[in-house]
Amino acid sequence: MILNLTLIIIILVGATPTLILILFLPALFELKKPKDAGPRMILNSIPEVKMLAMHVIPIANIEKEQKFDVSLIQTIVKIIEFLPRLEV
């Protein structure tokens, strides 16, 4: 029993630093030799020129009352009416 316990401890002591080194090796390379000169600036707002170039996905305001198109409601009603027929 003690032989297995010491083997497990040796594996943990050897594997843990190796795993940590492998995980953080890319970050260490980037810190030693960065790809660009930096420094980074955090902007309070994005300039309008960049906003036009980016693909902005509008997010719906969930607090505002949502109004659906009549054709959409009719389509949803047809789907709900058809669902019980699938059980047969």
C-alpha positions as CSV (number, residue, x, y, z in Angstrom):
1,M,0.0,0.0,0.0
2,I,2.8,2.4,0.8
3,L,4.5,1.7,-2.5
4,N,1.4,2.8,-4.4
5,L,1.1,6.0,-2.2
6,T,4.7,7.0,-2.8
7,L,4.4,6.4,-6.5
8,I,1.3,8.6,-6.6
9,I,3.1,11.3,-4.7
10,I,6.1,11.2,-7.1
11,I,3.8,11.4,-10.1
12,L,1.9,14.4,-8.7
13,V,5.1,16.2,-7.7
14,G,6.6,15.6,-11.2
15,A,3.5,16.1,-13.3
16,T,2.1,19.2,-11.7
17,P,5.0,21.5,-12.5
18,T,5.2,20.0,-16.0
19,L,1.5,20.7,-16.6
20,I,1.8,24.2,-15.3
21,L,4.8,24.9,-17.5
22,I,3.1,23.6,-20.6
23,L,0.0,25.7,-19.8
24,F,1.8,28.9,-19.3
25,L,4.6,28.5,-21.8
26,P,2.9,30.6,-24.6
27,A,2.3,33.4,-22.1
28,L,6.0,33.3,-21.1
29,F,7.1,33.5,-24.7
30,E,4.8,36.4,-25.3
31,L,6.1,38.3,-22.3
32,K,9.7,37.7,-23.3
33,K,9.3,38.6,-26.9
34,P,6.0,40.3,-27.7
35,K,4.7,40.3,-31.2
36,D,4.1,44.1,-31.3
37,A,5.5,47.1,-29.6
38,G,2.5,47.9,-27.5
39,P,1.4,49.7,-25.2
40,R,-2.3,49.1,-25.1
41,M,-4.8,51.9,-24.7
42,I,-8.3,51.4,-23.3
43,L,-10.7,53.8,-24.9
44,N,-13.9,55.1,-23.3
45,S,-15.7,55.1,-26.6
46,I,-15.1,53.6,-30.0
47,P,-14.5,56.1,-32.8
48,E,-17.3,56.2,-35.4
49,V,-15.0,55.1,-38.2
50,K,-14.2,51.9,-36.4
51,M,-17.9,51.4,-35.6
52,L,-18.7,51.4,-39.3
53,A,-16.0,48.8,-40.0
54,M,-17.2,46.4,-37.2
55,H,-20.2,44.2,-37.5
56,V,-22.4,45.4,-34.7
57,I,-25.1,43.0,-33.6
58,P,-28.0,44.9,-32.0
59,I,-29.1,43.5,-28.7
60,A,-32.9,43.6,-28.0
61,N,-33.9,45.5,-24.9
62,I,-35.8,42.9,-22.8
63,E,-37.2,45.5,-20.5
64,K,-39.1,47.1,-23.3
65,E,-42.4,45.6,-24.3
66,Q,-41.9,43.3,-27.4
67,K,-44.5,43.6,-30.2
68,F,-44.7,40.8,-32.7
69,D,-45.8,41.1,-36.3
70,V,-49.3,39.6,-37.0
71,S,-47.9,37.2,-39.6
72,L,-45.4,35.9,-37.1
73,I,-48.1,35.3,-34.5
74,Q,-50.2,33.4,-37.1
75,T,-47.2,31.2,-38.0
76,I,-46.6,30.4,-34.3
77,V,-50.3,29.5,-33.9
78,K,-50.1,27.1,-36.9
79,I,-47.1,25.4,-35.5
80,I,-48.7,25.0,-32.1
81,E,-51.9,23.6,-33.7
82,F,-49.8,21.1,-35.6
83,L,-47.8,19.8,-32.6
84,P,-50.5,17.6,-31.1
85,R,-50.9,15.8,-34.4
86,L,-47.4,14.5,-34.2
87,E,-48.2,12.3,-31.2
88,V,-50.6,10.1,-33.3
